[in-house]
Amino acid sequence: MSPTGWWLALEPVDLRCGIDRLLGTIGTGLGQDARAGGAYVFRNRSGNRIKVVCMDAQGVWLCVRRLHEGSFHWPRSGEAAWSLTREQFAWLAAGVDWQRLSRDVRTLPKIV
C-alpha cells in the first residue's frame, strides 16, 4: 500500500461498517475522491480502534488497528479531515501523541 497522502476523518464512525460505507463517507462526509489514491483513517467513538481505507488500481485496502490500552490521539477541529505525513501516521498508529512530536522543535520552550 503506497498512498498518495494520509487523511484523518475527525468525526468518529461506527467501525462495524465495511468498505462500501466508508468509501461513501470519504465522498460525502469528507468531500474527497477515494480513487485519488489517498489513505483515509477513521476512528471509533471510544478512540481505541481505527480503520484505514485506501484504493489503488487493483482494489481497496481495509486495515484495522486496535490499542490494548489507551486511545489514539486525535485532533480537535471544525474541519472534516486533516492531512498527515507518513511519519505522523506511523506515530498515530503506534498510539503516540503525534501532534506533540510533529511540532517544530524551535517553538517548544527551552528547559533551563
N, CA, C and O atoms as a MOPAC input file, in Angstrom:
PM7 MOZYME 1SCF
protein

 N      0.85400 1    -1.16800 1     0.00000 1
 C      0.00000 1     0.00000 1     0.00000 1
 C      0.90000 1     1.23100 1     0.00000 1
 O      1.70900 1     1.41500 1     0.91000 1
 N      0.76100 1     2.05900 1    -1.00500 1
 C      1.55000 1     3.29000 1    -1.12200 1
 C      0.62500 1     4.46100 1    -1.41700 1
 O      0.50800 1     4.88300 1    -2.56700 1
 N     -0.03800 1     4.99200 1    -0.38600 1
 C     -0.98700 1     6.08400 1    -0.62100 1
 C     -0.29200 1     7.37500 1    -1.03500 1
 O      0.87100 1     7.61400 1    -0.71200 1
 N     -1.03800 1     8.19200 1    -1.75500 1
 C     -0.52900 1     9.49100 1    -2.18200 1
 C     -0.57600 1    10.51100 1    -1.05400 1
 O      0.08300 1    11.54700 1    -1.13800 1
 N     -1.33000 1    10.24500 1    -0.01900 1
 C     -1.44900 1    11.12500 1     1.14300 1
 C     -2.24700 1    10.43000 1     2.22200 1
 O     -2.87500 1     9.40200 1     1.96900 1
 N     -2.22700 1    10.97800 1     3.42100 1
 C     -2.94700 1    10.41700 1     4.56700 1
 C     -3.94500 1    11.44400 1     5.06700 1
 O     -3.60400 1    12.61500 1     5.23700 1
 N     -5.18900 1    11.00800 1     5.30600 1
 C     -6.24900 1    11.90500 1     5.76000 1
 C     -6.93400 1    11.31200 1     6.98200 1
 O     -7.28100 1    10.13100 1     6.99500 1
 N     -7.12800 1    12.13700 1     8.01100 1
 C     -7.87300 1    11.73300 1     9.19900 1
 C     -9.29300 1    12.25700 1     9.09300 1
 O     -9.50500 1    13.44700 1     8.86100 1
 N    -10.26400 1    11.37300 1     9.26300 1
 C    -11.65200 1    11.80200 1     9.39900 1
 C    -11.84000 1    12.18200 1    10.86500 1
 O    -11.68400 1    11.33000 1    11.73900 1
 N    -12.16600 1    13.42000 1    11.14900 1
 C    -12.16900 1    13.88700 1    12.53100 1
 C    -13.36700 1    13.41300 1    13.33400 1
 O    -13.26500 1    13.26800 1    14.55200 1
 N    -14.48800 1    13.16800 1    12.69200 1
 C    -15.66400 1    12.68100 1    13.41000 1
 C    -15.59600 1    11.16400 1    13.54900 1
 O    -15.25000 1    10.47900 1    12.58700 1
 N    -15.92100 1    10.62100 1    14.73200 1
 C    -15.91200 1     9.16100 1    14.88500 1
 C    -16.99900 1     8.51000 1    14.03500 1
 O    -18.03100 1     9.11800 1    13.75100 1
 N    -16.74800 1     7.25800 1    13.63200 1
 C    -17.72000 1     6.49400 1    12.84800 1
 C    -17.94000 1     5.13800 1    13.51100 1
 O    -17.13300 1     4.69500 1    14.32800 1
 N    -19.03500 1     4.49400 1    13.15200 1
 C    -19.32400 1     3.14100 1    13.61700 1
 C    -18.44300 1     2.19500 1    12.81300 1
 O    -18.68200 1     1.99000 1    11.62300 1
 N    -17.43300 1     1.62100 1    13.44500 1
 C    -16.47900 1     0.78700 1    12.71900 1
 C    -17.01200 1    -0.60400 1    12.40200 1
 O    -16.28200 1    -1.43000 1    11.85400 1
 N    -18.26200 1    -0.87500 1    12.73500 1
 C    -18.85700 1    -2.13600 1    12.27800 1
 C    -19.15300 1    -2.07300 1    10.78300 1
 O    -19.37700 1    -3.10100 1    10.14400 1
 N    -19.15400 1    -0.86900 1    10.23100 1
 C    -19.42000 1    -0.72400 1     8.80200 1
 C    -18.22500 1    -1.22100 1     7.99200 1
 O    -17.10400 1    -1.31700 1     8.49200 1
 N    -18.49600 1    -1.52700 1     6.74800 1
 C    -17.46600 1    -2.08000 1     5.88100 1
 C    -16.93200 1    -1.07500 1     4.87700 1
 O    -17.09800 1     0.13600 1     5.01700 1
 N    -16.28900 1    -1.62200 1     3.86500 1
 C    -15.61500 1    -0.81100 1     2.85400 1
 C    -16.57400 1     0.14100 1     2.14800 1
 O    -16.27200 1     1.32500 1     1.99900 1
 N    -17.72200 1    -0.36200 1     1.71200 1
 C    -18.62900 1     0.47100 1     0.91600 1
 C    -19.11700 1     1.69700 1     1.68300 1
 O    -19.16400 1     2.79700 1     1.13400 1
 N    -19.47600 1     1.51000 1     2.94000 1
 C    -19.95600 1     2.65300 1     3.71700 1
 C    -18.82400 1     3.64500 1     3.97400 1
 O    -19.03700 1     4.85600 1     3.91200 1
 N    -17.62600 1     3.14400 1     4.26100 1
 C    -16.50000 1     4.05000 1     4.48400 1
 C    -16.13800 1     4.80300 1     3.20600 1
 O    -15.80400 1     5.98700 1     3.26300 1
 N    -16.20100 1     4.13300 1     2.05700 1
 C    -15.96400 1     4.82500 1     0.78400 1
 C    -17.00400 1     5.92100 1     0.56800 1
 O    -16.68000 1     7.00200 1     0.07500 1
 N    -18.25000 1     5.64200 1     0.93700 1
 C    -19.29300 1     6.65600 1     0.84500 1
 C    -19.02300 1     7.84000 1     1.75500 1
 O    -19.27300 1     8.98600 1     1.38200 1
 N    -18.51400 1     7.56700 1     2.94400 1
 C    -18.17600 1     8.63000 1     3.88900 1
 C    -17.04500 1     9.49800 1     3.35100 1
 O    -17.03600 1    10.71100 1     3.55800 1
 N    -16.09800 1     8.87900 1     2.66500 1
 C    -14.99600 1     9.64500 1     2.06800 1
 C    -15.55400 1    10.64300 1     1.05900 1
 O    -15.13900 1    11.80100 1     1.03200 1
 N    -16.49500 1    10.19300 1     0.22900 1
 C    -17.06100 1    11.06300 1    -0.80000 1
 C    -18.00800 1    12.10800 1    -0.25800 1
 O    -17.87400 1    13.29000 1    -0.57500 1
 N    -18.97000 1    11.69000 1     0.56000 1
 C    -19.99100 1    12.63000 1     1.01800 1
 C    -19.59000 1    13.38200 1     2.27500 1
 O    -19.80200 1    14.59200 1     2.36200 1
 N    -19.01800 1    12.69600 1     3.24500 1
 C    -18.68000 1    13.33200 1     4.51500 1
 C    -17.41300 1    14.16100 1     4.47400 1
 O    -17.32100 1    15.20200 1     5.12400 1
 N    -16.42800 1    13.69300 1     3.70500 1
 C    -15.13800 1    14.38700 1     3.66700 1
 C    -14.94400 1    15.20900 1     2.40200 1
 O    -14.03700 1    16.03900 1     2.33200 1
 N    -15.79600 1    14.98200 1     1.39500 1
 C    -15.66400 1    15.71500 1     0.14300 1
 C    -14.42300 1    15.35400 1    -0.64100 1
 O    -13.90800 1    16.17600 1    -1.39800 1
 N    -13.93500 1    14.13600 1    -0.47300 1
 C    -12.72400 1    13.67000 1    -1.15000 1
 C    -13.09600 1    12.60100 1    -2.17600 1
 O    -14.19200 1    12.04200 1    -2.12900 1
 N    -12.19000 1    12.32500 1    -3.08700 1
 C    -12.36000 1    11.25200 1    -4.06500 1
 C    -11.45400 1    10.10000 1    -3.65300 1
 O    -10.23000 1    10.21200 1    -3.73100 1
 N    -12.04800 1     8.99700 1    -3.21700 1
 C    -11.26900 1     7.84400 1    -2.74500 1
 C    -10.38900 1     7.27000 1    -3.84400 1
 O     -9.37200 1     6.63900 1    -3.55600 1
 N    -10.76900 1     7.48200 1    -5.10600 1
 C     -9.98200 1     6.94400 1    -6.22700 1
 C     -8.68200 1     7.70300 1    -6.45300 1
 O     -7.86300 1     7.28900 1    -7.27400 1
 N     -8.48100 1     8.80000 1    -5.74400 1
 C     -7.27100 1     9.60500 1    -5.91600 1
 C     -6.04100 1     8.95000 1    -5.29700 1
 O     -4.92400 1     9.42300 1    -5.50300 1
 N     -6.22900 1     7.87300 1    -4.54300 1
 C     -5.08700 1     7.13600 1    -4.00400 1
 C     -4.68100 1     7.48000 1    -2.59000 1
 O     -3.66200 1     6.98600 1    -2.10600 1
 N     -5.45000 1     8.31400 1    -1.91400 1
 C     -5.12900 1     8.65400 1    -0.52700 1
 C     -5.58400 1     7.57100 1     0.43700 1
 O     -6.45600 1     6.76500 1     0.11300 1
 N     -4.99400 1     7.55800 1     1.61400 1
 C     -5.40700 1     6.65700 1     2.69200 1
 C     -6.23600 1     7.47700 1     3.67800 1
 O     -5.83200 1     8.56800 1     4.08100 1
 N     -7.38500 1     6.95200 1     4.05900 1
 C     -8.31700 1     7.65400 1     4.93200 1
 C     -8.43700 1     6.88300 1     6.23200 1
 O     -8.71700 1     5.68400 1     6.23500 1
 N     -8.21900 1     7.58900 1     7.34600 1
 C     -8.17500 1     6.96000 1     8.66200 1
 C     -9.42700 1     7.36200 1     9.43600 1
 O     -9.72000 1     8.54800 1     9.59000 1
 N    -10.16100 1     6.35900 1     9.92000 1
 C    -11.38300 1     6.56000 1    10.69300 1
 C    -11.18600 1     5.97000 1    12.08400 1
 O    -10.44300 1     5.00400 1    12.25300 1
 N    -11.84900 1     6.55000 1    13.07500 1
 C    -11.76900 1     6.00400 1    14.43900 1
 C    -13.16700 1     5.77500 1    14.99600 1
 O    -14.14900 1     6.35100 1    14.53000 1
 N    -13.22400 1     4.90800 1    16.01800 1
 C    -14.49600 1     4.69400 1    16.69500 1
 C    -14.68200 1     5.76200 1    17.77700 1
 O    -13.78200 1     6.56200 1    18.03400 1
 N    -15.84900 1     5.76300 1    18.39900 1
 C    -16.17500 1     6.79800 1    19.38100 1
 C    -15.24700 1     6.75300 1    20.59300 1
 O    -14.84200 1     7.80000 1    21.09900 1
 N    -14.90400 1     5.55000 1    21.06600 1
 C    -14.03400 1     5.45700 1    22.24700 1
 C    -12.57400 1     5.73700 1    21.91000 1
 O    -11.77100 1     5.96500 1    22.81500 1
 N    -12.21300 1     5.72500 1    20.62900 1
 C    -10.87500 1     6.11200 1    20.21300 1
 C     -9.80500 1     5.04700 1    20.34700 1
 O     -8.61900 1     5.35000 1    20.21300 1
 N    -10.19600 1     3.79800 1    20.60900 1
 C     -9.17900 1     2.75000 1    20.73800 1
 C     -9.03300 1     1.89700 1    19.48200 1
 O     -8.21800 1     0.97500 1    19.45800 1
 N     -9.80800 1     2.18700 1    18.43900 1
 C     -9.72500 1     1.44700 1    17.17700 1
 C     -9.74000 1     2.41400 1    16.00300 1
 O    -10.39700 1     3.45500 1    16.03300 1
 N     -8.98900 1     2.03500 1    14.96200 1
 C     -9.01300 1     2.79700 1    13.71900 1
 C     -9.16400 1     1.82900 1    12.54900 1
 O     -8.80000 1     0.65700 1    12.64000 1
 N     -9.70400 1     2.34100 1    11.45900 1
 C     -9.73700 1     1.63900 1    10.17700 1
 C     -9.12200 1     2.56800 1     9.14400 1
 O     -9.37900 1     3.77200 1     9.13500 1
 N     -8.30500 1     1.98800 1     8.27300 1
 C     -7.67500 1     2.73900 1     7.19000 1
 C     -8.19700 1     2.18200 1     5.87600 1
 O     -8.15200 1     0.97300 1     5.64800 1
 N     -8.69000 1     3.05700 1     5.01400 1
 C     -9.19700 1     2.67200 1     3.69700 1
 C     -8.32600 1     3.34500 1     2.64800 1
 O     -8.07500 1     4.54900 1     2.71000 1
 N     -7.86700 1     2.55300 1     1.68300 1
 C     -7.04800 1     3.08700 1     0.59800 1
 C     -7.39200 1     2.33700 1    -0.68500 1
 O     -7.42000 1     1.10600 1    -0.70200 1
 N     -7.65000 1     3.07200 1    -1.74500 1
 C     -7.98000 1     2.46400 1    -3.02900 1
 C     -6.78300 1     2.59900 1    -3.96400 1
 O     -6.19700 1     3.67400 1    -4.09100 1
 N     -6.42500 1     1.47900 1    -4.62200 1
 C     -5.37400 1     1.53000 1    -5.63900 1
 C     -5.92300 1     0.92600 1    -6.93100 1
 O     -7.12200 1     0.66400 1    -7.02300 1
 N     -5.07900 1     0.70400 1    -7.91400 1
 C     -5.52400 1     0.22000 1    -9.22300 1
 C     -6.11000 1    -1.18900 1    -9.16800 1
 O     -6.92000 1    -1.55300 1   -10.02000 1
 N     -5.70800 1    -1.98700 1    -8.17400 1
 C     -6.17800 1    -3.36600 1    -8.08700 1
 C     -7.41000 1    -3.54400 1    -7.21200 1
 O     -8.10900 1    -4.54800 1    -7.34800 1
 N     -7.69200 1    -2.61800 1    -6.33300 1
 C     -8.83500 1    -2.76800 1    -5.43600 1
 C     -8.75200 1    -1.82200 1    -4.25400 1
 O     -8.16900 1    -0.74100 1    -4.33200 1
 N     -9.35300 1    -2.26200 1    -3.15200 1
 C     -9.43800 1    -1.42700 1    -1.95400 1
 C     -8.76800 1    -2.14200 1    -0.78600 1
 O     -9.01100 1    -3.32700 1    -0.55300 1
 N     -7.92900 1    -1.42100 1    -0.05800 1
 C     -7.32600 1    -1.90600 1     1.18100 1
 C     -8.20600 1    -1.47900 1     2.34200 1
 O     -8.69500 1    -0.35000 1     2.37200 1
 N     -8.41100 1    -2.38000 1     3.30000 1
 C     -9.08900 1    -2.04500 1     4.54900 1
 C     -8.25300 1    -2.62800 1     5.67600 1
 O     -8.15800 1    -3.84700 1     5.81900 1
 N     -7.65500 1    -1.77000 1     6.46500 1
 C     -6.78000 1    -2.19700 1     7.56500 1
 C     -7.40500 1    -1.76400 1     8.88600 1
 O     -8.00400 1    -0.69200 1     8.97700 1
 N     -7.26100 1    -2.60100 1     9.90600 1
 C     -7.82300 1    -2.32100 1    11.22600 1
 C     -6.71000 1    -2.37600 1    12.26400 1
 O     -5.82800 1    -3.23200 1    12.19600 1
 N     -6.75600 1    -1.46100 1    13.22100 1
 C     -5.79400 1    -1.47700 1    14.33300 1
 C     -6.55200 1    -1.18300 1    15.61900 1
 O     -7.40900 1    -0.30000 1    15.66600 1
 N     -6.21600 1    -1.94900 1    16.67300 1
 C     -6.83200 1    -1.75100 1    17.98600 1
 C     -5.72700 1    -1.62600 1    19.02500 1
 O     -4.77800 1    -2.41000 1    19.03700 1
 N     -5.86000 1    -0.63500 1    19.89400 1
 C     -4.93000 1    -0.49400 1    21.00700 1
 C     -5.46100 1    -1.29700 1    22.18600 1
 O     -6.65700 1    -1.26300 1    22.47400 1
 N     -4.57900 1    -2.01600 1    22.86600 1
 C     -4.99400 1    -2.77800 1    24.04400 1
 C     -5.21400 1    -1.86600 1    25.24200 1
 O     -6.04100 1    -2.15600 1    26.10600 1
 N     -4.47200 1    -0.76400 1    25.29200 1
 C     -4.61400 1     0.21500 1    26.37000 1
 C     -4.59400 1     1.61700 1    25.77500 1
 O     -3.90700 1     1.87500 1    24.78700 1
 N     -5.34900 1     2.51100 1    26.38400 1
 C     -5.34600 1     3.90200 1    25.95000 1
 C     -6.16400 1     4.12100 1    24.69000 1
 O     -6.97400 1     3.28000 1    24.30100 1
 N     -5.94000 1     5.26300 1    24.06000 1
 C     -6.67800 1     5.60100 1    22.84600 1
 C     -5.75200 1     6.34500 1    21.88600 1
 O     -4.70200 1     6.85700 1    22.27200 1
 N     -6.17200 1     6.38700 1    20.63300 1
 C     -5.42300 1     7.11300 1    19.61600 1
 C     -5.59400 1     8.61500 1    19.84600 1
 O     -6.67200 1     9.06900 1    20.22800 1
 N     -4.54000 1     9.37100 1    19.61500 1
 C     -4.58400 1    10.82500 1    19.79700 1
 C     -5.15000 1    11.45100 1    18.52700 1
 O     -4.59900 1    11.29500 1    17.43700 1
 N     -6.25200 1    12.15700 1    18.69200 1
 C     -6.98600 1    12.70900 1    17.55800 1
 C     -7.09000 1    14.21200 1    17.69400 1
 O     -7.33400 1    14.70300 1    18.79700 1
 N     -6.91600 1    14.96200 1    16.62200 1
 C     -7.03700 1    16.42400 1    16.70600 1
 C     -8.48700 1    16.85100 1    16.89200 1
 O     -9.41800 1    16.13700 1    16.52300 1
 N     -8.65000 1    18.02300 1    17.47000 1
 C     -9.98400 1    18.62000 1    17.59500 1
 C    -10.00900 1    19.83400 1    16.68200 1
 O     -9.19500 1    20.74800 1    16.81100 1
 N    -10.95000 1    19.82500 1    15.76700 1
 C    -11.01200 1    20.91300 1    14.79700 1
 C    -12.41500 1    20.97000 1    14.22600 1
 O    -13.16600 1    20.00000 1    14.32400 1
 N    -12.77200 1    22.08000 1    13.63900 1
 C    -14.06100 1    22.21700 1    12.99900 1
 C    -14.07200 1    21.68100 1    11.57300 1
 O    -15.10100 1    21.72600 1    10.89900 1
 N    -12.93900 1    21.17600 1    11.11400 1
 C    -12.84000 1    20.67500 1     9.74800 1
 C    -13.27200 1    19.21800 1     9.68200 1
 O    -13.34300 1    18.54500 1    10.71000 1
 N    -13.55900 1    18.72600 1     8.48500 1
 C    -13.98100 1    17.33500 1     8.31300 1
 C    -12.80200 1    16.37900 1     8.30800 1
 O    -12.92100 1    15.24500 1     8.77400 1
 N    -11.65200 1    16.82700 1     7.78100 1
 C    -10.49400 1    15.93200 1     7.66600 1
 C     -9.20400 1    16.71800 1     7.83700 1
 O     -9.14500 1    17.91900 1     7.57300 1
 N     -8.18700 1    16.02000 1     8.27900 1
 C     -6.84200 1    16.58000 1     8.43100 1
 C     -5.88000 1    15.78700 1     7.59200 1
 O     -6.02500 1    14.57100 1     7.46300 1
 N     -4.90600 1    16.44600 1     7.02400 1
 C     -3.86200 1    15.77800 1     6.26300 1
 C     -2.70100 1    15.43200 1     7.19400 1
 O     -2.34300 1    16.21600 1     8.07300 1
 N     -2.11500 1    14.24700 1     6.98900 1
 C     -0.97800 1    13.78800 1     7.78800 1
 C      0.19000 1    13.43500 1     6.89000 1
 O      0.00900 1    13.13900 1     5.70800 1
 N      1.38500 1    13.46500 1     7.45100 1
 C      2.54000 1    12.91200 1     6.75700 1
 C      2.61200 1    11.41900 1     7.07700 1
 O      1.92100 1    10.93600 1     7.97400 1
 N      3.44000 1    10.70500 1     6.34900 1
 C      3.63000 1     9.27400 1     6.61400 1
 C      4.16100 1     9.05800 1     8.03500 1
 O      3.73400 1     8.12900 1     8.72100 1
 N      5.08400 1     9.90600 1     8.47600 1
 C      5.65400 1     9.78200 1     9.81500 1
 C      4.59600 1    10.03000 1    10.88600 1
 O      4.54400 1     9.31200 1    11.88400 1
 N      3.75300 1    11.03900 1    10.68700 1
 C      2.68800 1    11.31800 1    11.64600 1
 C      1.72700 1    10.14300 1    11.74400 1
 O      1.28100 1     9.79400 1    12.83700 1
 N      1.40200 1     9.52500 1    10.59700 1
 C      0.52700 1     8.35800 1    10.65100 1
 C      1.18800 1     7.21400 1    11.41500 1
 O      0.52200 1     6.53300 1    12.19400 1
 N      2.47900 1     6.99200 1    11.20700 1
 C      3.18400 1     5.92400 1    11.92600 1
 C      3.11700 1     6.16500 1    13.43100 1
 O      2.90000 1     5.22500 1    14.19600 1
 N      3.30300 1     7.41800 1    13.86600 1
 C      3.19500 1     7.73100 1    15.28900 1
 C      1.76900 1     7.51400 1    15.78000 1
 O      1.55900 1     6.94400 1    16.85100 1
 N      0.78600 1     7.96800 1    14.99900 1
 C     -0.61400 1     7.77800 1    15.36600 1
 C     -0.92700 1     6.29900 1    15.53900 1
 O     -1.52200 1     5.90900 1    16.54300 1
 N     -0.53400 1     5.47100 1    14.57400 1
 C     -0.82500 1     4.03500 1    14.61900 1
 C     -0.14900 1     3.35400 1    15.80200 1
 O     -0.63100 1     2.32900 1    16.28400 1
 N      0.96000 1     3.91100 1    16.27300 1
 C      1.66100 1     3.34900 1    17.43000 1
 C      1.03900 1     3.80500 1    18.75100 1
 O      1.44600 1     3.34500 1    19.81900 1
 N      0.06000 1     4.70200 1    18.68300 1
 C     -0.58100 1     5.19700 1    19.89100 1
 C      0.14100 1     6.36700 1    20.53700 1
 O     -0.15600 1     6.73700 1    21.67300 1
 N      1.09100 1     6.94800 1    19.81200 1
 C      1.88700 1     8.06600 1    20.32500 1
 C      1.15800 1     9.38100 1    20.02600 1
 O      0.44300 1     9.48500 1    19.02900 1
 N      1.34000 1    10.36900 1    20.88300 1
 C      0.75300 1    11.68700 1    20.64100 1
 C      1.53800 1    12.36900 1    19.51700 1
 O      2.46200 1    13.13800 1    19.77800 1
 N      1.17100 1    12.08700 1    18.29300 1
 C      1.88900 1    12.54200 1    17.10300 1
 C      1.87400 1    14.05600 1    16.95600 1
 O      2.77900 1    14.61900 1    16.34000 1
 N      0.87000 1    14.72600 1    17.50600 1
 C      0.80500 1    16.18300 1    17.38700 1
 C      1.92000 1    16.85500 1    18.18100 1
 O      2.45300 1    17.87900 1    17.75500 1
 N      2.27300 1    16.29000 1    19.32400 1
 C      3.37600 1    16.84700 1    20.12000 1
 C      4.71000 1    16.56700 1    19.44800 1
 O      5.59600 1    17.42300 1    19.44400 1
 N      4.86200 1    15.36800 1    18.87700 1
 C      6.12500 1    15.00100 1    18.25300 1
 C      6.37900 1    15.75200 1    16.95800 1
 O      7.53200 1    15.97700 1    16.59100 1
 N      5.31900 1    16.14400 1    16.25900 1
 C      5.50000 1    16.76400 1    14.95300 1
 C      5.64400 1    18.28000 1    15.01900 1
 O      5.81500 1    18.92700 1    13.98600 1
 N      5.57800 1    18.85300 1    16.21200 1
 C      5.78800 1    20.30000 1    16.32800 1
 C      7.22400 1    20.66100 1    15.99400 1
 O      8.14500 1    19.87000 1    16.19700 1
 N      7.39000 1    21.83000 1    15.49400 1
 C      8.73000 1    22.33800 1    15.22000 1
 C      9.45300 1    22.53400 1    16.55400 1
 O      8.94500 1    23.21700 1    17.44200 1
 N     10.62400 1    21.94200 1    16.69100 1
 C     11.37300 1    21.99500 1    17.94600 1
 C     11.68000 1    23.43400 1    18.34700 1
 O     11.76900 1    23.73100 1    19.53900 1
 N     11.84000 1    24.31900 1    17.39300 1
 C     12.16900 1    25.71100 1    17.71400 1
 C     11.03900 1    26.41500 1    18.44800 1
 O     11.28500 1    27.41700 1    19.11900 1
 N      9.80600 1    25.92100 1    18.34400 1
 C      8.68600 1    26.57800 1    19.00100 1
 C      8.45100 1    26.05300 1    20.41200 1
 O      7.64500 1    26.61900 1    21.15100 1
 N      9.13700 1    24.98400 1    20.79500 1
 C      8.95700 1    24.43900 1    22.13400 1
 C      9.76200 1    25.25200 1    23.14000 1
 O     10.84400 1    25.74200 1    22.81600 1
 N      9.24500 1    25.40000 1    24.36200 1
 C     10.00200 1    26.15100 1    25.36100 1
 C     11.27800 1    25.41500 1    25.74600 1
 O     11.31900 1    24.18500 1    25.78200 1
 N     12.31400 1    26.19000 1    26.03200 1
 C     13.58300 1    25.59300 1    26.45400 1
 C     13.53900 1    25.32800 1    27.95300 1
 O     13.01800 1    26.13200 1    28.72600 1
 N     14.08900 1    24.19500 1    28.34700 1
 C     14.17600 1    23.85300 1    29.76100 1
 C     15.53500 1    24.30600 1    30.26000 1
 O     16.56700 1    23.91800 1    29.71200 1
 N     15.53300 1    25.12200 1    31.29000 1
 C     16.78600 1    25.67700 1    31.81400 1
 C     17.24300 1    24.87500 1    33.01100 1
 O     18.28100 1    25.18000 1    33.59900 1

